[in-house]
Amino acid sequence: MEKILYDELLQEIFQKLPPSSSSSVALVCKRWLQLYRSSTTSLSLRLTPHSSLTIASLSCFLSHHPFLSSLSLFLSPPFSLSPYILSLISSSCSNLLALSLSPTPLSLSSLLSLSTSFPRLTSLCITLSRPLFFSWVPSFPCLKQLSISLSSDQGNPGGVNSGEESQDFDVELGLESLCVVGIRSDDWGLGWLWRRCTKLKKLKLQSCQGIGGPYSSFVKCLHGVHEIELRTCRSVVYGVLLELVEHCHSLNFLLVHDGGSREGLLQFLTRCRSKVCKFDLRLPLDLNNGHLLAMAANFNKLTSLRLQSCCLVTGQGLKALAGACGGLEELALVNCDVVERESGLLATMGQHLRQLRKLDLSHNEMLLDKEFVSMLVSCIRLIDLRVRGCKGLTSVAVVSMFRSCKHLQNVDITHCFGIDSKAIELFVKNSSRLRRMEVEGSKLSDAAKTWVSNKFIEVVV
């Protein structure tokens, strides 16, 4: 009885260990190796012509992990999801809930076989070739998350035959999260999917030149959406933002990276009726003070704002936003030269944003101690602080961190060349709540390593 309890306790511990510790655990003894394998619920494997893992050994390897619920399998050509590989996976992983297969495109027959082998799948990540067909999706009755990458081949334009568009018109999918990567401007056929995703909560489009169908179909999936991500989708950002204004009143998070529309974003910020509380924008040439002023006027309940490489904004817009959104809990100004350019900006923002819990000022290379410290004096509630790549900061900044921010749990001070090992040692010693720190290993003195070990602090080097 004691041995059984001891084994169960070890398995609980193994499940909470970081991935970096797995190799050490497996080398202790055969019994620990067996217990670690039986406690593993997620695996990521690569099947390539030169890898040590072969088709012949795949079944044996998977059989050592009987409680897998999530599997990610990278199949490099000439390997593909053949009926034999599928049978190996299904025979060893009957309890799978999440499956990712890349980068080889899956055929319709393979998808139908998957639905038969894994009827309980709730998450699926796959690559599809053109032309596009989606009538297989209802074959996965439990599916909640679907991620589709469209093959980059230069074949025929993605489309759907006339029968596909009309069949199963009344089918309503249970999908709550959908990600589509690589829609071309001449692709067609996603209208079938858009019209049936009426329960969608999260939508992500990446590297898309179109939406794969008419906007009249696309808007059907927007009504209940809570989160939208648009990454490198300059061609469709304007249209999507305007449709969000008209058809989505439940949005609380918007991300737009690497390609936006100045006019489309301004219209969204001035006309949107959703109570958006989180913005993440990386728009070097498409975001200016006008957008920040509109945000301050219409979204004063913001809790999170992340701006990256936004070189057209000035202190005027940021101060207005800070004054209107005093309840902000997360702020990121990553690689935004206004932080370095305008003296006193951070101090003013800190005085308005006393509720901040997370602050990210990474990659502002010329940020100086004086500006940084003047903000920390006001932001005493911080638990997460990131200044990666701030080369102008010195050990003075570190001293201010543990004196002003006594609740810090997570810190990233990697590539801050002005911060020396002595300052790191003092920081670790005096930060009573620190749980995770990212820093170069060469800056950890023996004394610092001792404090890290005694305080159970995770160090990422």
C-alpha positions as CSV (number, residue, x, y, z in Angstrom):
1,M,0.0,0.0,0.0
2,E,2.8,2.4,0.9
3,K,4.6,1.7,-2.4
4,I,1.3,2.5,-4.4
5,L,0.9,5.8,-2.5
6,Y,4.6,6.6,-3.0
7,D,4.3,5.9,-6.8
8,E,1.2,8.1,-7.1
9,L,3.0,10.9,-5.2
10,L,6.0,10.7,-7.5
11,Q,3.7,10.9,-10.6
12,E,2.0,14.0,-9.2
13,I,5.5,15.6,-8.7
14,F,6.6,14.6,-12.2
15,Q,3.6,16.2,-13.8
16,K,4.5,19.5,-12.1
17,L,8.1,19.5,-13.2
18,P,9.3,21.8,-16.1
19,P,10.1,20.0,-19.4
20,S,13.8,20.7,-18.9
21,S,13.8,18.3,-16.0
22,S,12.4,15.3,-17.8
23,S,15.8,13.9,-19.0
24,S,17.2,14.1,-15.5
25,V,14.2,12.3,-14.0
26,A,14.3,9.5,-16.6
27,L,18.0,8.8,-15.8
28,V,17.6,8.1,-12.1
29,C,16.5,4.5,-12.4
30,K,14.2,2.3,-14.4
31,R,11.4,2.6,-12.0
32,W,11.4,6.4,-12.1
33,L,11.6,6.2,-15.9
34,Q,8.5,4.0,-16.0
35,L,6.6,6.3,-13.5
36,Y,7.6,9.4,-15.5
37,R,6.3,7.9,-18.7
38,S,3.1,6.8,-17.2
39,S,2.6,10.3,-15.8
40,T,3.2,12.0,-19.2
41,T,0.1,13.3,-20.8
42,S,1.6,15.3,-23.7
43,L,4.2,14.4,-26.3
44,S,5.8,16.1,-29.3
45,L,7.6,13.9,-31.8
46,R,9.4,14.3,-35.1
47,L,9.4,11.6,-37.7
48,T,12.1,12.4,-40.3
49,P,14.4,10.3,-42.5
50,H,17.4,11.0,-40.2
51,S,15.7,10.9,-36.8
52,S,16.3,8.1,-34.3
53,L,12.5,7.6,-34.1
54,T,11.4,5.3,-36.9
55,I,8.0,3.9,-37.9
56,A,9.0,0.6,-36.6
57,S,9.8,2.0,-33.1
58,L,6.9,4.4,-33.0
59,S,4.4,1.9,-31.7
60,C,6.7,0.7,-29.0
61,F,7.6,4.2,-27.9
62,L,3.9,5.3,-27.7
63,S,3.0,2.1,-25.7
64,H,5.3,3.4,-22.9
65,H,3.0,6.4,-22.5
66,P,-0.4,4.9,-21.8
67,F,-2.1,8.1,-20.5
68,L,-1.4,10.4,-23.4
69,S,-4.1,13.0,-24.0
70,S,-2.1,15.3,-26.4
71,L,0.2,14.3,-29.3
72,S,2.1,16.5,-31.7
73,L,3.6,14.6,-34.7
74,F,5.9,16.2,-37.2
75,L,5.9,14.1,-40.4
76,S,8.6,15.2,-42.7
77,P,8.5,13.9,-46.4
78,P,8.6,11.2,-47.5
79,F,6.5,10.3,-44.4
80,S,2.8,11.0,-44.4
81,L,-0.2,9.9,-42.4
82,S,-0.6,6.5,-44.0
83,P,-3.2,4.0,-42.8
84,Y,-0.4,2.1,-41.1
85,I,0.9,5.1,-39.1
86,L,-2.7,6.0,-38.2
87,S,-3.3,2.5,-36.9
88,L,-0.1,2.6,-34.8
89,I,-1.2,5.8,-33.2
90,S,-4.8,4.8,-32.6
91,S,-3.9,1.4,-31.1
92,S,-1.5,3.1,-28.6
93,C,-3.3,6.4,-27.9
94,S,-7.0,5.6,-27.7
95,N,-7.5,8.4,-25.1
96,L,-6.2,11.3,-27.3
97,L,-8.1,14.6,-26.9
98,A,-5.6,16.8,-28.8
99,L,-3.7,16.0,-32.0
100,S,-1.4,18.0,-34.1
101,L,-0.1,16.7,-37.5
102,S,2.3,18.7,-39.6
103,P,3.5,19.7,-42.2
104,T,2.3,17.1,-44.7
105,P,-1.2,17.9,-46.0
106,L,-4.0,15.4,-45.1
107,S,-6.3,13.9,-47.6
108,L,-10.1,13.7,-47.1
109,S,-9.8,9.9,-46.6
110,S,-7.2,10.5,-43.9
111,L,-9.4,13.0,-42.1
112,L,-12.4,10.6,-42.1
113,S,-10.2,7.8,-40.8
114,L,-9.0,10.2,-38.0
115,S,-12.6,10.9,-37.0
116,T,-13.3,7.2,-36.7
117,S,-10.1,6.5,-34.8
118,F,-10.3,9.4,-32.4
119,P,-14.0,10.3,-31.9
120,R,-13.3,12.2,-28.7
121,L,-10.8,14.7,-30.1
122,T,-11.4,18.2,-28.8
123,S,-8.4,19.9,-30.5
124,L,-7.0,19.3,-34.0
125,C,-4.1,21.0,-35.8
126,I,-3.6,20.0,-39.5
127,T,-2.4,21.1,-42.9
128,L,-4.7,21.0,-45.9
129,S,-4.1,21.2,-49.6
130,R,-6.2,22.9,-52.3
131,P,-9.0,22.7,-53.4
132,L,-10.6,23.2,-49.9
133,F,-13.2,20.9,-48.5
134,F,-14.7,21.2,-45.0
135,S,-17.6,18.8,-45.0
136,W,-15.4,16.4,-42.9
137,V,-15.5,18.7,-39.8
138,P,-18.9,17.4,-38.5
139,S,-17.3,14.0,-38.4
140,F,-15.5,15.2,-35.2
141,P,-18.5,15.6,-32.8
142,C,-16.4,16.8,-29.8
143,L,-14.1,19.2,-31.7
144,K,-13.8,22.6,-29.9
145,Q,-10.4,23.9,-31.3
146,L,-9.4,23.6,-34.9
147,S,-6.2,25.0,-36.5
148,I,-5.7,24.8,-40.3
149,S,-2.6,25.7,-42.3
150,L,-3.2,25.8,-46.0
151,S,-0.4,24.3,-48.0
152,S,1.9,26.7,-49.8
153,D,1.9,24.7,-53.0
154,Q,1.3,26.6,-56.2
155,G,-1.5,24.4,-57.4
156,N,-5.0,25.3,-58.5
157,P,-6.8,28.1,-56.6
158,G,-8.5,26.8,-53.5
159,G,-12.1,26.3,-54.1
160,V,-15.1,24.0,-53.5
161,N,-17.4,22.3,-55.9
162,S,-21.0,23.5,-56.2
163,G,-22.4,20.5,-54.3
164,E,-20.2,21.1,-51.3
165,E,-21.5,24.6,-50.7
166,S,-25.1,23.5,-50.5
167,Q,-24.8,20.2,-48.6
168,D,-25.5,20.0,-44.8
169,F,-26.5,23.6,-44.8
170,D,-28.2,23.3,-41.4
171,V,-25.2,21.7,-39.7
172,E,-24.0,23.8,-36.7
173,L,-20.5,23.1,-35.6
174,G,-19.4,23.2,-31.9
175,L,-16.1,24.9,-32.6
176,E,-15.1,27.6,-30.1
177,S,-11.6,28.3,-31.4
178,L,-10.5,28.5,-35.0
179,C,-7.1,29.4,-36.5
180,V,-6.6,29.6,-40.3
181,V,-3.1,30.2,-41.8
182,G,-2.3,31.1,-45.4
183,I,-5.5,32.0,-47.1
184,R,-4.7,33.2,-50.6
185,S,-6.6,36.0,-52.4
186,D,-8.0,33.4,-54.9
187,D,-9.0,30.8,-52.3
188,W,-12.6,30.0,-52.0
189,G,-14.6,27.5,-49.9
190,L,-14.2,28.8,-46.4
191,G,-17.7,30.3,-46.6
192,W,-19.0,26.8,-45.8
193,L,-17.0,26.9,-42.5
194,W,-17.7,30.5,-41.6
195,R,-21.5,30.0,-41.8
196,R,-21.5,27.0,-39.4
197,C,-19.1,28.4,-36.7
198,T,-21.9,30.2,-34.8
199,K,-20.4,29.3,-31.4
200,L,-17.0,30.6,-32.1
201,K,-15.3,32.5,-29.2
202,K,-11.7,32.9,-30.6
203,L,-10.7,33.5,-34.2
204,K,-7.1,33.8,-35.5
205,L,-6.1,34.6,-39.1
206,Q,-2.4,34.5,-40.0
207,S,-0.6,35.3,-43.3
208,C,-3.9,35.7,-45.1
209,Q,-4.5,37.7,-48.3
210,G,-8.3,37.0,-48.3
211,I,-11.0,35.3,-46.2
212,G,-11.7,32.5,-48.6
213,G,-15.4,33.4,-49.3
214,P,-17.9,36.3,-49.2
215,Y,-18.0,38.6,-46.2
216,S,-21.8,37.8,-45.9
217,S,-20.7,34.3,-44.9
218,F,-17.8,35.5,-42.8
219,V,-19.9,37.7,-40.5
220,K,-21.9,34.6,-39.4
221,C,-19.1,33.5,-37.2
222,L,-18.4,36.9,-35.6
223,H,-21.5,37.4,-33.4
224,G,-20.3,35.7,-30.2
225,V,-16.5,36.1,-30.8
226,H,-14.5,37.2,-27.7
227,E,-11.0,37.2,-29.1
228,I,-9.6,38.1,-32.6
229,E,-6.0,37.8,-33.8
230,L,-4.9,39.2,-37.2
231,R,-1.2,38.4,-37.9
232,T,0.3,39.6,-41.2
233,C,-3.1,40.1,-42.8
234,R,-2.8,43.6,-44.2
235,S,-5.1,42.8,-47.2
236,V,-8.0,41.9,-45.0
237,V,-7.5,43.9,-41.8
238,Y,-9.7,46.9,-43.0
239,G,-12.6,44.6,-44.0
240,V,-12.5,42.5,-40.9
241,L,-12.3,45.5,-38.5
242,L,-15.3,47.1,-40.1
243,E,-17.3,43.8,-39.9
244,L,-16.4,43.6,-36.2
245,V,-17.9,47.0,-35.7
246,E,-21.2,46.0,-37.3
247,H,-21.6,42.4,-36.3
248,C,-19.6,41.7,-33.1
249,H,-20.7,43.2,-29.7
250,S,-18.9,40.7,-27.5
251,L,-15.3,41.3,-28.3
252,N,-12.9,41.7,-25.4
253,F,-9.5,41.1,-27.0
254,L,-8.0,42.4,-30.3
255,L,-4.5,41.6,-31.6
256,V,-3.2,43.1,-34.9
257,H,0.4,42.4,-35.8
258,D,2.6,43.3,-38.8
259,G,0.2,44.9,-41.3
260,G,-2.8,47.0,-40.4
261,S,-5.0,49.7,-41.8
262,R,-4.8,53.2,-40.3
263,E,-8.3,54.1,-41.3
264,G,-9.8,50.8,-40.5
265,L,-8.3,50.8,-37.0
266,L,-9.4,54.3,-36.4
267,Q,-13.0,53.5,-37.4
268,F,-13.0,50.5,-35.2
269,L,-11.7,52.4,-32.2
270,T,-14.2,55.2,-32.6
271,R,-17.3,53.1,-33.5
272,C,-16.9,49.8,-31.8
273,R,-19.6,49.0,-29.3
274,S,-17.8,46.0,-27.7
275,K,-16.2,46.5,-24.3
276,V,-12.7,45.6,-25.4
277,C,-10.4,45.4,-22.4
278,K,-7.2,44.0,-24.0
279,F,-5.3,45.3,-27.1
280,D,-2.1,43.9,-28.5
281,L,-0.8,46.0,-31.5
282,R,2.5,45.7,-33.4
283,L,2.0,48.3,-36.1
284,P,5.2,50.3,-36.8
285,L,3.7,52.5,-39.5
286,D,-0.1,52.2,-38.9
287,L,-0.6,53.3,-35.3
288,N,-0.4,57.0,-34.2
289,N,-1.6,59.4,-31.5
290,G,-5.1,59.6,-33.1
291,H,-5.6,55.9,-32.4
292,L,-4.4,56.2,-28.8
293,L,-6.7,59.2,-28.2
294,A,-9.7,57.3,-29.6
295,M,-8.8,54.4,-27.4
296,A,-8.6,56.6,-24.4
297,A,-12.0,58.1,-25.2
298,N,-13.9,54.8,-25.9
299,F,-12.1,52.1,-23.9
300,N,-11.4,53.6,-20.5
301,K,-11.9,50.1,-18.9
302,L,-8.8,48.7,-20.5
303,T,-6.9,46.2,-18.4
304,S,-4.2,45.2,-20.8
305,L,-2.3,47.2,-23.5
306,R,0.6,45.8,-25.5
307,L,2.3,48.1,-28.1
308,Q,5.3,46.8,-30.1
309,S,7.5,48.8,-32.5
310,C,5.0,51.6,-32.7
311,C,7.3,54.4,-33.8
312,L,4.7,57.0,-34.7
313,V,3.2,57.4,-31.2
314,T,4.3,60.2,-28.9
315,G,4.1,61.0,-25.2
316,Q,1.0,63.0,-25.8
317,G,-1.0,60.0,-26.8
318,L,0.4,57.7,-24.2
319,K,-0.2,60.2,-21.4
320,A,-3.8,60.7,-22.4
321,L,-4.3,56.9,-22.5
322,A,-2.7,56.5,-19.0
323,G,-4.8,59.3,-17.6
324,A,-8.0,57.7,-19.0
325,C,-7.2,54.1,-18.1
326,G,-6.1,54.2,-14.5
327,G,-7.2,50.6,-14.0
328,L,-4.7,49.2,-16.5
329,E,-3.1,46.0,-15.0
330,E,-0.7,45.1,-17.9
331,L,1.4,47.5,-20.0
332,A,3.9,46.6,-22.7
333,L,5.9,49.2,-24.6
334,V,8.3,46.9,-26.5
335,N,10.9,48.6,-28.8
336,C,8.9,51.8,-28.7
337,D,11.5,54.6,-29.1
338,V,9.1,57.2,-27.5
339,V,10.2,55.6,-24.2
340,E,13.7,56.7,-24.8
341,R,12.9,59.9,-26.7
342,E,10.7,61.7,-24.2
343,S,12.1,62.5,-20.8
344,G,9.6,62.1,-17.9
345,L,7.1,60.1,-19.9
346,L,7.5,56.9,-17.8
347,A,7.3,58.9,-14.5
348,T,4.0,60.5,-15.6
349,M,2.5,57.2,-16.8
350,G,3.6,55.5,-13.5
351,Q,1.7,58.1,-11.5
352,H,-1.5,57.3,-13.4
353,L,-1.1,53.5,-13.5
354,R,-0.7,52.5,-9.9
355,Q,-2.7,49.3,-10.4
356,L,-0.1,47.9,-12.9
357,R,0.7,44.2,-12.2
358,K,2.7,43.5,-15.4
359,L,5.2,45.8,-17.1
360,D,7.2,45.0,-20.3
361,L,9.8,47.6,-21.5
362,S,11.9,45.1,-23.4
363,H,14.2,46.1,-26.3
364,N,14.3,49.8,-25.5
365,E,18.1,49.8,-25.8
366,M,18.6,53.4,-24.7
367,L,16.3,53.4,-21.7
368,L,18.2,54.8,-18.7
369,D,18.1,54.1,-15.0
370,K,16.6,57.5,-14.2
371,E,13.5,57.1,-16.4
372,F,13.0,53.5,-15.4
373,V,13.4,54.1,-11.6
374,S,11.0,57.1,-11.8
375,M,8.2,54.8,-13.0
376,L,8.9,51.9,-10.5
377,V,8.5,54.2,-7.5
378,S,4.8,54.5,-8.4
379,C,4.2,50.9,-9.7
380,I,4.7,49.1,-6.4
381,R,2.1,46.3,-7.2
382,L,4.1,44.8,-10.0
383,I,4.4,41.0,-10.0
384,D,5.8,40.6,-13.6
385,L,8.6,42.8,-14.9
386,R,10.5,42.4,-18.2
387,V,13.4,44.6,-19.5
388,R,15.1,42.2,-21.8
389,G,17.6,43.9,-24.1
390,C,17.5,47.3,-22.3
391,K,21.2,47.8,-22.6
392,G,21.3,51.2,-20.9
393,L,20.1,49.9,-17.5
394,T,22.7,49.3,-14.8
395,S,22.8,47.8,-11.4
396,V,21.0,50.9,-10.0
397,A,17.9,49.7,-11.8
398,V,18.1,46.3,-10.1
399,V,18.4,47.8,-6.7
400,S,15.3,49.9,-7.3
401,M,13.4,46.8,-8.5
402,F,13.7,45.0,-5.2
403,R,13.2,48.1,-3.1
404,S,10.1,49.5,-4.8
405,C,8.5,46.3,-6.2
406,K,8.3,43.9,-3.2
407,H,5.7,41.6,-4.9
408,L,7.8,40.7,-7.9
409,Q,7.4,37.0,-8.9
410,N,8.6,36.9,-12.6
411,V,11.5,39.0,-13.9
412,D,13.4,39.0,-17.3
413,I,16.7,40.9,-17.3
414,T,18.4,39.0,-20.1
415,H,20.8,41.0,-22.3
416,C,21.0,44.0,-20.0
417,F,24.7,44.3,-20.3
418,G,25.0,47.1,-17.7
419,I,23.7,44.8,-14.9
420,D,26.5,42.8,-13.2
421,S,26.5,39.6,-11.2
422,K,26.7,41.4,-7.9
423,A,23.4,43.1,-8.6
424,I,21.8,39.8,-9.5
425,E,23.0,38.3,-6.3
426,L,21.5,41.2,-4.3
427,F,18.2,41.0,-6.2
428,V,17.8,37.2,-5.6
429,K,18.7,37.6,-1.9
430,N,16.2,40.5,-1.3
431,S,13.2,39.5,-3.5
432,S,11.1,37.4,-1.1
433,R,8.4,36.5,-3.6
434,L,10.5,35.8,-6.7
435,R,9.6,32.6,-8.4
436,R,11.1,32.8,-11.9
437,M,14.0,34.8,-13.4
438,E,15.4,35.0,-16.9
439,V,19.1,35.9,-16.9
440,E,22.4,34.9,-18.5
441,G,24.0,32.0,-16.6
442,S,27.3,33.7,-16.6
443,K,25.8,36.4,-14.2
444,L,24.9,33.9,-11.6
445,S,27.5,33.8,-8.8
446,D,27.9,30.8,-6.5
447,A,26.1,32.8,-3.8
448,A,23.3,33.6,-6.2
449,K,22.9,30.0,-7.2
450,T,22.7,29.1,-3.5
451,W,19.9,31.6,-2.9
452,V,18.1,30.4,-6.0
453,S,18.2,26.8,-4.8
454,N,17.1,27.6,-1.3
455,K,14.2,29.7,-2.5
456,F,13.1,27.3,-5.2
457,I,13.4,30.0,-7.9
458,E,13.2,28.8,-11.5
459,V,16.1,30.3,-13.5
460,V,15.9,30.4,-17.3
461,V,19.3,31.0,-19.0
